[in-house]
Amino acid sequence: MANRLMGTALVFTVGVLLAAPALAQTPPAPTFSKDVAPIFFENCTTCHRPGEIAPMSLLTYKDTRPWARSIANAVKSGTMPPWHADPAIGHFSNERRLTDAEKVRIVRWVDAGAPEGNPSDLPPAPRYADGWRIGQPDVVLQMQEDYPIPAKGEVPYLYFEVPANFAEDRWIQSWEMRPGNPAAVHHVIVYVRPPQQDGPGAAALVRAFGGAAAVQRPVTFADGMEIPAGQTGGRPLPEDQRKPLPENYRPRPRGTAGSIGGYVPGNSTRVFPEGTAMRLPKGSSLVFQMHYTTIGEETSDRTRLGIIFAKEPPKTPLTSLALINGGLRIPAGAPDHRVDAEMTIHREFVLYSMTPHTHVRGTRWFYEVVYPDGRREPILSVPNYDFEWQHEYLFKQPLRLPAGTKIRASAWYDNSPANKSNPDPTKEVWWGDQTWEEMMFTSITFHMPPLTAQTAGQK
């Protein structure tokens, strides 16, 4: 009996000794101060801090702890940080992604009870200037009124013309949008309104951005692009689908042309790559397209735009245009309706960024280029488009496309009752500015190298 007990004790002792190294190798639970705060400071606090668009601050443990479980769920589901491009297609300089290791660290922290850890391990919190993130602007242009926003209801897109009126061409090197009321501003797009048609291709460019204007023939741009007939215009919305506009409605001014950029939650600045800039023609004004959301109380907004100009004309001037299909018609109840658009480039073309835009029925996007020899290459896929987070996708390496290349875009829409954001699944949907209407719109930033004698002869 004694020998049996001694044998059992020996086996138990050996088992404990063998298990001890494994137990010793189990890493300690992550803490907020040492492991999690650095992730939040690097990736999240531009929005998650007092006075910004996010519902809570992540700058301190006290502010963060009540939200721990929600944070873990958002990280596991991929809804935060907001980024919707397929990682298998394209590489982008402004990607918002956590590494797999960072995701695991946050989830382990929450599963361990979200401990604070030693406050002395906390790195310095990021400092956000009360002024401008891009530095002191050369000029600040703002809406000329404090626009009143109602407590509830739907506010249509509004357009505010902001005079600039520079006596000479200026080159925008960086810009920053600062909403007067970030809680109520969903997004802003800033368009240029030249004082006169600026060159032989400007009228076509204005039509391409107009969307609702019926254009039933190909639009050929003087600088070498063509959009097929029927793609750039559609019929106006039927009378029974139109909603009354508010008395203080601000319509889109005539002659509005290309965009210089825009604001969406979490993305308020744009610094163009070194050696590039975007032209603001002399005498132009800017047009702010404002999309407001009501917040349960009456408020107002006066949005500002800060601009830093390049000291001299850039080696690589950038410009923008819209690839659209304004002739879209989405059948009532259609759960997965596809709309296509394409453009043909008749000259060498360098693609810098793309910004897809639909309204609340849009579900996904896909872009490809078709080279002159017939090769097809996907360049951007957005499998889970989110109207609440509209990204500009900045190519890490700009795409140099030869003459004769086609850029093709496809967007899918859910106009069925299963789409909880759908205003009315019983209605056929046409093109329109309002959220209850739809768009198939991609803003493209690009550079068109100047023609040489050789390329001019080939054109």
Stockholm file with secondary structure:
# STOCKHOLM 1.0

chainA/1-459         MANRLMGTALVFTVGVLLAAPALAQTPPAPTFSKDVAPIFFENCTTCHRPGEIAPMSLLTYKDTRPWARSIANAVKSGTMPPWHADPAIGHFSNERRLTDAEKVRIVRWVDAGAPEGNPSDLPPAPRYADGWRIGQPDVVLQMQEDYPIPAKGEVPYLYFEVPANFAEDRWIQSWEMRPGNPAAVHHVIVYVRPPQQDGPGAAALVRAFGGAAAVQRPVTFADGMEIPAGQTGGRPLPEDQRKPLPENYRPRPRGTAGSIGGYVPGNSTRVFPEGTAMRLPKGSSLVFQMHYTTIGEETSDRTRLGIIFAKEPPKTPLTSLALINGGLRIPAGAPDHRVDAEMTIHREFVLYSMTPHTHVRGTRWFYEVVYPDGRREPILSVPNYDFEWQHEYLFKQPLRLPAGTKIRASAWYDNSPANKSNPDPTKEVWWGDQTWEEMMFTSITFHMPPLTAQTAGQK
#=GR chainA/1-459 SS CHHHHHHHHHHHHHHHHHHHHHHHHSCCCCCIIIIIHHHHHHHTTTTSSTTSSSSSCCSSHHHHGGGHHHHHHHHHHTCSSCCCSCTTSCCBTTCCCCCHHHHHHHHHHHHTTCCCCCGGGCCCCCCCCSSCTTCSCSEEEECSSCEEECSSSBCCCEEEEEECCCSSCEEEEEEEEECSSTTTEEEEEEEEECSSCCSTTHHHHHHHHHCSSCCCSCEECTTSEEECTTSSCCCCCCGGGCCCCCTTCCCCCTTCCCEEEEEBTTBCEEECCTTEEEEECTTCEEEEEEEEBCCSSCEEECCEEEEEECSSCCSEEEEEEEEECTTCEECTTCSSEEEEEEEEESSCEEEEEEEEECCTTEEEEEEEEECTTSCEEEEEEETTCBTTBCCCEEEEEEEEECTTCEEEEEEEECCSTTCTTCSCTTSCEEBCSSTTSBCCEEEEEEECCCCCHHHHHHC
#=GC SS_cons         CHHHHHHHHHHHHHHHHHHHHHHHHSCCCCCIIIIIHHHHHHHTTTTSSTTSSSSSCCSSHHHHGGGHHHHHHHHHHTCSSCCCSCTTSCCBTTCCCCCHHHHHHHHHHHHTTCCCCCGGGCCCCCCCCSSCTTCSCSEEEECSSCEEECSSSBCCCEEEEEECCCSSCEEEEEEEEECSSTTTEEEEEEEEECSSCCSTTHHHHHHHHHCSSCCCSCEECTTSEEECTTSSCCCCCCGGGCCCCCTTCCCCCTTCCCEEEEEBTTBCEEECCTTEEEEECTTCEEEEEEEEBCCSSCEEECCEEEEEECSSCCSEEEEEEEEECTTCEECTTCSSEEEEEEEEESSCEEEEEEEEECCTTEEEEEEEEECTTSCEEEEEEETTCBTTBCCCEEEEEEEEECTTCEEEEEEEECCSTTCTTCSCTTSCEEBCSSTTSBCCEEEEEEECCCCCHHHHHHC
//
